[in-house]
């Protein structure tokens, strides 16, 4: 139920989205700066990405004690996670706990999607319209829409004729989907698909996985947290807060200083074995040069490929799964629970789309070049129009009627991933050009939200009405984003959503900032300490 008075049309700040970013931005601006704020949210509850991602096996790949807000000591002491990696339902419970604790829902307008936002230069305000034709005005517009919230269902001929049901993992029905007795087809083997396969296979009569690009995965080794560990993280939250600020990706583990070349073959194998047994994203922290040096990377890639071949007993499946064409961690590296083991079940099939592509979907299922697959349900684990999609979808129009779609025709242009030239008083939390998806998101979010709070506080105190970046700053920042990315192997992976390459026609620009959170934080802090001189303030 909405508690918002829809007759009150003017706000200091409108925040779009009630996920991790939107909730904390509301706390900062409403409770710390005393501003009049409204959050507009499409869903009927808080959660953001996790409101929509309810697919089987949906679980965060950051360890729970790090996938938390760190701004409040009290909150850190009050909340207790139950498992090593938080599942989607528990994350929604956490976000509801936060919303309750800070009394946030009274300022969130649920079930309203922002369909346009236009800057009015004369009145110095943003004019915002929702799908329910409600209009609002605000001095500041802050997008808290997430990086992976624009679900991508590929255009496959004939989908509309399919007589069964189909779902995208990022838009999963609230009441779940029963696979009992069903023949299921799943397209996509990214982080999401790899989580979903074992859970669907366990319930369904039969599962066919359609794989376009083979993928690495390392065991997550998820487990219930021990009482000792729960006490430990509460006792040591100050240590973890510092650690999360210090590590390049905002994760609670350090990247080793050693190079692959520093150790002998046997020691290297032992290091990988140990990391494999420990499980999780820290596998990529085994050596410092895994994401920068092709030769070093090959040792990790080969290790994982050999694990796949050891685990998967069906030799045909093992060959398809281990035929991986990119360096490990060049794409977002998945972690899993029994993914490769699931291919040893007798109710699963694997189709290699590179040698046998989908030609169409018909009434009864999926037709490939060589075969037809009868299906009752199709699961699209096919990813997102990442980073720019959620922003471009909002019809944002800046000064001189400049549409964001036009401004970003050749790819996103931002200063720090926080502001876009031509769009005054608009801030984009975890926008393209910021560390965002290369990090543990809540840590990147807190840094952005606090920077925006401090910037607005500065403007209020100095009585500035507008803040805006310019094309030169955006160009220079774009060069910096490219330069740091080019020192890694990430831009070499041609099919990556980091580059926008998963969406046909999308300009291919490396979008996240790969220079690490500490370095990025320093850049932002220097600008703040320099009274935001890099921006135009009026
Ligand atoms: P991803 O990582 O973008 O994975 C999408 C998967 O879907 C991937 O295997 C794609 O193959 C596949 N895909 C996409 N389009 C098609 C078509 N048209 N045909 C066949 N297969 C296709 O999305 P996820 O949801 O798994 O993960 C997104 C992030 O969420 C993840 O990184 C975490 O940060 C959380 P491709 O590799 O493009 O050949």
Boltz pocket constraint, residues with backbone or C-beta under 6 A from the ligand:
constraints:
  - pocket:
      binder: B
      contacts: [[A, 148], [A, 154], [A, 155], [A, 187], [A, 188], [A, 189], [A, 190], [A, 191], [A, 192], [A, 193], [A, 210], [A, 211], [A, 212], [A, 213], [A, 332], [A, 353], [A, 381], [A, 382], [A, 383], [A, 384], [A, 437], [A, 495], [A, 497], [A, 502]]
      max_distance: 6.0
